């Protein structure tokens, strides 16, 4: 009995050690990116030692966690704040590290049973929830905000209304959405990696799903790389290196992925008011900084800068390359119209994900005696949300067109996708000897 259980115990111990290493690597990478991005944004100067707490809160929101804000400004005034945004640079970093750690012990295998995959994922999930609980409990702090000079300063001196704002992670909500984030990362890792094993019952679906999933991840990462290149050029030619670094480390996908959908023809609606600004080029901020609801699309952006139309050409080239990649990784027997359908569905799901993750909603205000906002520059609002159904319809059309063209291009090149196994010839009986 001991000889039989010893290998299982060794595998179990190895699994827990690997789960701990995977979770720690992912969280350390996310915390490092958050800290560097917030430092570049000037958050290191926050009072009352709030910087580590803000780093923890940023990391929590990156995995879908919730942070609630509260404030007070003395007996006669109150502060109100709300923020809904996911720092996608931090989330993307964590997803890549955790997915790599999850897939490492499963490489070089063709098939793995569902219980085995669930065991590896379950160990990571347990360690993840424990670590996320500690991170969420540390993501809380209240600190004072200087009102500056002017009316608000005089009111604060008179009534003792010195504004303070605090934040606190909601632990249960953070654990729930953090677990969903982790499960999504692990499932996507199995779908994307060509070398990851699947249960035998799911092998028949991999020919249709894996090339499309791989192509969509390549699409999103391509736009992140393009965004980094553009950011470096801006930092070198126009300065503002610290602000540019903050955008890259905290929210580059928040910028480049919605811009990708705008190049498809999608429309976003939003508004910027007060001291808030968006981590995006001035042309986008100019369109959104209006008294009323602003429409953000190719037309309104072209009124500010005609070079915006190049977004359509960039989208067309990148999507065609991605469609070619998908077709080249698909079985040779797959027809062009099937590639088009797979590309359309995959692109629509990708655009849906971008639209859900790219929403921004923030508000801050100070009211005196419960009436209105005072303080001028301390009050503000910004939000950005997509027109969803038109974006999905456009994604389907782009996917059908580029998927069909990509399949035609792939059919004219040496195909690298899996081919059906050759049929083996059945041996024939030897001919009877001729009669003498």
C-alpha positions in Angstrom: 0.0 0.0 0.0 2.8 2.5 0.9 4.6 1.7 -2.4 1.4 2.5 -4.4 0.6 5.7 -2.6 4.1 7.2 -2.5 4.1 8.3 -6.2 0.6 9.9 -5.7 1.8 11.7 -2.5 4.9 13.0 -4.4 2.8 14.3 -7.3 0.4 15.9 -4.8 3.2 17.7 -2.9 4.7 18.7 -6.2 1.3 20.1 -7.3 0.9 22.3 -4.3 4.5 23.6 -4.5 3.9 24.4 -8.2 0.6 26.0 -7.5 2.2 28.2 -4.8 5.0 29.2 -7.2 2.5 30.0 -10.0 0.3 32.2 -7.8 3.2 34.0 -6.2 4.8 34.6 -9.6 1.6 36.0 -11.0 0.9 38.3 -8.0 4.5 39.5 -7.8 4.4 40.4 -11.5 1.1 42.3 -11.1 2.2 44.1 -8.0 5.5 45.1 -9.7 3.7 46.5 -12.7 1.1 48.3 -10.6 3.8 49.8 -8.4 5.9 51.1 -11.3 2.9 52.5 -13.1 1.6 54.3 -10.0 5.0 55.6 -9.2 5.3 57.0 -12.7 1.9 58.6 -12.3 3.0 60.3 -9.1 1.1 58.2 -6.6 4.3 57.7 -4.5 3.6 61.2 -3.1 0.3 60.2 -1.5 0.1 61.1 2.2 -0.2 58.9 5.2 1.8 56.1 3.6 -1.0 55.2 1.2 1.1 54.1 -1.7 1.4 50.4 -0.9 -2.3 50.3 -0.2 -3.1 51.9 -3.5 -0.9 49.4 -5.2 -2.8 46.6 -3.5 -6.1 48.1 -4.6 -4.9 48.5 -8.2 -3.9 44.8 -8.2 -7.3 43.8 -6.8 -9.2 45.7 -9.4 -7.0 44.1 -12.2 -8.5 40.7 -11.4 -12.1 42.0 -11.3 -12.2 42.9 -7.6 -14.3 45.7 -6.3 -13.0 48.7 -4.3 -15.5 51.0 -2.7 -14.8 54.6 -1.9 -15.9 56.7 1.0 -15.0 60.2 2.3 -15.9 62.9 4.7 -15.2 66.6 4.9 -16.2 67.5 8.4 -19.7 67.8 9.9 -21.3 70.0 7.2 -19.8 68.5 4.1 -19.2 65.1 2.5 -17.2 63.7 -0.4 -18.5 61.2 -2.9 -16.3 59.1 -5.2 -16.8 56.1 -7.5 -14.5 54.4 -9.9 -15.1 51.5 -12.3 -12.1 50.7 -14.4 -9.9 47.6 -14.9 -6.1 48.3 -15.3 -5.7 46.0 -18.2 -2.0 46.2 -18.4 -1.8 44.7 -14.9 -4.4 42.1 -15.7 -2.7 41.1 -18.9 0.6 40.7 -17.1 -0.9 38.5 -14.4 -2.8 36.4 -17.0 0.3 35.6 -19.0 2.4 34.6 -16.0 -0.4 32.5 -14.4 -1.2 30.8 -17.7 2.4 29.9 -18.3 2.8 28.4 -14.8 -0.4 26.4 -15.2 0.6 24.9 -18.6 4.2 24.1 -17.6 3.7 20.7 -16.0 1.2 19.7 -18.7 3.4 20.3 -21.7 4.6 17.4 -24.0 1.4 15.5 -23.5 -1.5 14.9 -25.9 -4.3 13.9 -23.6 -5.1 14.5 -19.9 -8.1 13.4 -17.9 -10.6 15.9 -16.6 -9.9 15.0 -13.0 -6.2 15.7 -13.5 -6.8 19.1 -15.1 -9.3 19.9 -12.3 -6.7 18.9 -9.7 -4.1 21.2 -11.1 -6.6 24.0 -11.4 -8.0 23.4 -8.0 -4.7 23.7 -6.2 -3.9 26.9 -8.0 -7.4 28.2 -7.1 -7.0 27.4 -3.4 -3.7 29.2 -3.1 -5.0 32.1 -5.3 -8.0 32.7 -3.0 -5.8 32.7 0.1 -3.4 35.2 -1.4 -6.2 37.3 -2.8 -7.8 37.5 0.6 -4.6 38.9 2.1 -4.3 41.4 -0.7 -7.9 42.5 -0.5 -7.6 43.0 3.3 -4.5 45.2 2.8 -6.2 47.4 0.1 -7.8 50.0 2.4 -6.7 53.5 3.5 -8.1 56.9 4.2 -6.1 60.0 3.6 -6.6 63.8 3.3 -6.8 65.7 0.0 -5.5 69.2 0.0 -8.2 71.6 -1.2 -5.7 74.3 -2.3 -6.6 77.9 -2.4 -9.8 79.6 -3.0 -13.4 79.2 -1.9 -13.1 75.6 -0.9 -10.1 76.3 1.3 -12.0 79.1 3.0 -15.0 76.9 3.6 -12.7 74.2 5.0 -11.1 76.6 7.5 -14.5 77.9 8.6 -16.4 74.7 9.1 -13.6 72.2 9.6 -14.5 70.6 6.2 -11.1 69.2 5.2 -11.9 66.6 2.6 -10.7 63.1 3.2 -11.2 60.2 0.9 -10.8 56.5 1.6 -11.0 53.2 -0.2 -11.6 49.7 0.9 -11.7 46.5 -1.1 -14.9 44.4 -0.8 -13.4 41.1 0.1 -16.3 38.7 -0.8 -16.9 40.4 -4.2 -13.2 40.4 -4.9 -12.9 36.7 -4.1 -15.8 35.8 -6.3 -14.7 37.8 -9.4 -11.1 37.0 -8.7 -11.9 33.3 -8.9 -13.9 33.8 -12.1 -10.9 35.7 -13.5 -8.6 32.9 -12.6 -10.8 30.2 -14.1 -11.2 32.3 -17.3 -7.4 32.5 -17.6 -6.9 28.8 -17.1 -9.6 27.8 -19.6 -8.2 30.3 -22.2 -4.7 28.9 -21.6 -6.0 25.4 -22.5 -7.8 26.7 -25.5 -4.9 28.7 -26.9 -1.9 26.5 -26.3 -1.4 24.0 -29.1 0.6 21.8 -26.8 -1.7 21.7 -23.9 -3.5 18.4 -23.3 -7.3 18.1 -23.3 -9.7 15.4 -22.1 -10.3 12.8 -24.8 -14.0 13.8 -25.1 -13.0 17.4 -26.1 -10.3 16.5 -28.7 -12.8 16.7 -31.5 -13.5 20.3 -30.8 -9.9 21.5 -30.8 -9.6 21.7 -34.6 -12.3 24.4 -34.7 -11.6 26.2 -31.4 -7.9 26.3 -30.9 -6.8 28.0 -34.1 -9.4 30.7 -33.6 -8.6 31.2 -30.0 -4.9 31.4 -30.7 -5.5 33.9 -33.5 -7.6 36.2 -31.3 -5.0 36.2 -28.5 -2.4 37.1 -31.2 -4.6 39.9 -32.4 -4.9 41.5 -28.9 -1.2 41.1 -28.2 -0.4 42.6 -31.6 -2.3 45.8 -30.7 -0.5 45.9 -27.3 2.8 45.7 -29.1 1.8 48.4 -31.6 0.7 50.6 -28.6 4.1 50.1 -26.9 5.9 51.2 -30.1 3.7 54.3 -30.5 4.2 55.1 -26.8 7.9 54.9 -27.1 7.9 57.2 -30.2 5.7 59.7 -28.3 8.0 59.6 -25.3 11.1 60.2 -27.4 9.7 62.9 -29.7 7.3 64.8 -27.4 8.6 64.1 -23.9 6.3 63.3 -20.9 8.2 60.0 -20.4 6.8 59.5 -16.9 3.2 59.9 -18.0 3.7 57.7 -21.0 5.2 55.0 -18.8 2.3 55.2 -16.4 -0.1 54.7 -19.3 1.8 51.7 -20.7 2.1 50.0 -17.3 -1.4 50.6 -16.1 -3.8 51.0 -19.0 -2.3 50.5 -22.4 -4.9 47.9 -23.5 -7.6 50.2 -22.1 -6.5 52.5 -24.9 -5.5 50.4 -27.9 -8.2 47.8 -27.7 -11.1 50.3 -27.9 -9.2 52.1 -30.7 -9.1 48.8 -32.5 -12.9 48.6 -32.3 -13.2 52.2 -33.5 -11.1 51.2 -36.6 -13.8 48.5 -37.3 -16.4 51.3 -37.3 -17.7 50.8 -33.7 -19.0 53.8 -31.7 -18.2 54.7 -28.1 -20.0 57.3 -26.0 -18.6 59.2 -23.2 -17.8 62.5 -21.5 -14.9 64.1 -19.6 -15.5 66.9 -17.1 -13.4 68.5 -14.5 -9.8 67.5 -13.6 -10.2 63.9 -14.9 -8.4 63.0 -18.0 -8.2 59.8 -20.1 -4.9 58.0 -20.8 -5.3 58.7 -24.5 -4.1 61.1 -27.2 -5.3 64.7 -27.1 -7.6 64.1 -30.1 -9.7 61.6 -28.1 -9.8 63.8 -25.0 -10.9 66.8 -27.2 -13.8 64.9 -28.6 -15.0 63.7 -25.2 -14.5 66.9 -23.3 -17.9 68.5 -24.2 -20.9 69.7 -22.1 -23.1 66.9 -23.5 -22.8 63.3 -24.3 -20.0 62.9 -26.9 -19.8 60.3 -29.7 -16.5 58.7 -30.3 -16.1 57.2 -33.8 -14.2 57.5 -37.0 -16.2 60.5 -38.1 -15.8 62.6 -34.9 -12.2 61.7 -34.6 -11.5 62.6 -38.3 -12.8 66.1 -37.6 -9.9 66.6 -35.2 -7.3 64.7 -37.2 -7.7 63.2 -40.6 -5.0 60.6 -40.0 -7.5 58.7 -38.0 -8.7 57.0 -41.2 -5.4 55.0 -41.1 -7.0 53.0 -38.3 -9.2 51.3 -40.9 -6.2 50.3 -43.0 -4.3 49.0 -39.9 -7.3 46.9 -38.8 -7.6 45.5 -42.2 -4.0 44.4 -42.4 -3.9 43.0 -38.9 -7.1 41.1 -39.3 -6.1 39.6 -42.6 -2.8 38.5 -41.1 -4.6 37.0 -38.1 -7.1 35.2 -40.4 -4.2 33.8 -42.4 -2.6 32.6 -39.2 -5.8 30.9 -38.1 -6.2 29.2 -41.5 -2.6 28.0 -41.5 -3.1 26.4 -38.1 -6.3 24.7 -39.1 -6.7 21.3 -40.7 -6.2 21.3 -44.4 -9.7 19.9 -45.0 -11.4 22.9 -43.5 -13.2 24.9 -46.2 -12.9 28.7 -46.8 -16.5 29.4 -45.7 -15.9 27.5 -42.4 -12.8 29.6 -41.8 -15.0 32.7 -42.4 -17.6 31.5 -39.8 -14.9 30.6 -37.2 -13.2 34.0 -37.7 -16.5 35.9 -37.5 -17.6 34.2 -34.2 -14.2 34.5 -32.7 -13.9 38.2 -33.6 -17.4 39.0 -32.3 -16.5 37.3 -28.9 -13.2 39.3 -28.8 -15.0 42.6 -29.5 -17.6 41.8 -26.9 -14.8 41.1 -24.3 -13.1 44.4 -25.2 -16.4 46.3 -24.9 -17.1 44.8 -21.5 -13.5 45.3 -20.1 -13.0 48.8 -21.7 -15.7 50.6 -19.9 -14.7 53.5 -17.7 -16.8 55.3 -15.1 -15.5 57.7 -12.5 -16.9 60.5 -10.4 -15.7 62.6 -7.5 -17.4 65.5 -5.8 -17.7 67.5 -2.6 -21.0 68.8 -1.4 -21.7 71.3 1.4 -24.9 70.9 3.4 -25.9 68.3 0.9 -26.3 70.8 -1.9 -24.4 70.6 -5.1 -20.7 70.3 -5.8 -18.3 72.9 -4.5 -14.6 73.3 -4.9 -14.3 73.9 -8.6 -11.4 71.8 -9.7 -12.0 69.0 -7.2 -15.3 67.8 -8.8 -15.4 65.9 -12.0 -16.8 63.0 -13.9 -15.7 60.8 -16.8 -17.3 57.8 -18.4 -16.7 55.8 -21.6 -18.9 53.0 -22.8 -19.5 51.3 -26.2 -22.6 51.0 -28.4 -22.5 47.3 -28.1 -24.8 45.8 -30.8 -23.4 47.8 -33.7 -19.9 46.8 -32.6 -20.8 43.1 -32.6 -22.5 43.4 -36.0 -19.4 45.1 -37.5 -17.2 42.4 -36.0 -19.2 39.7 -37.6 -18.9 41.4 -41.0 -15.2 42.0 -40.7 -14.7 38.4 -39.5 -16.5 36.9 -42.4 -14.6 39.0 -45.0 -11.1 38.6 -43.6 -11.7 35.0 -42.6 -12.6 34.0 -46.2 -9.7 36.0 -47.7 -7.3 34.6 -45.1 -8.3 31.1 -46.0 -7.8 31.7 -49.7 -4.3 33.1 -49.1 -3.5 30.1 -46.9 -4.6 27.7 -49.5 -2.0 29.0 -51.9 0.9 28.4 -49.5 2.4 25.2 -48.0 -0.1 24.2 -45.3 1.2 23.7 -41.8 -2.0 22.6 -40.2 -2.7 19.1 -39.1 -3.5 16.8 -42.0 -5.7 13.7 -41.9 -3.7 10.5 -41.3 -2.9 8.7 -44.5 -4.8 5.6 -45.1 -2.7 2.4 -44.9 -3.0 0.0 -47.7 -4.3 -3.4 -46.6 -2.0 -6.2 -47.5 -3.2 -8.4 -50.2 -3.0 -12.2 -50.2 -0.1 -13.5 -52.3 -1.1 -14.8 -55.7 -1.3 -18.6 -55.8 1.6 -20.2 -57.6 1.1 -21.0 -61.2 0.6 -24.7 -62.0 3.6 -26.2 -63.6 
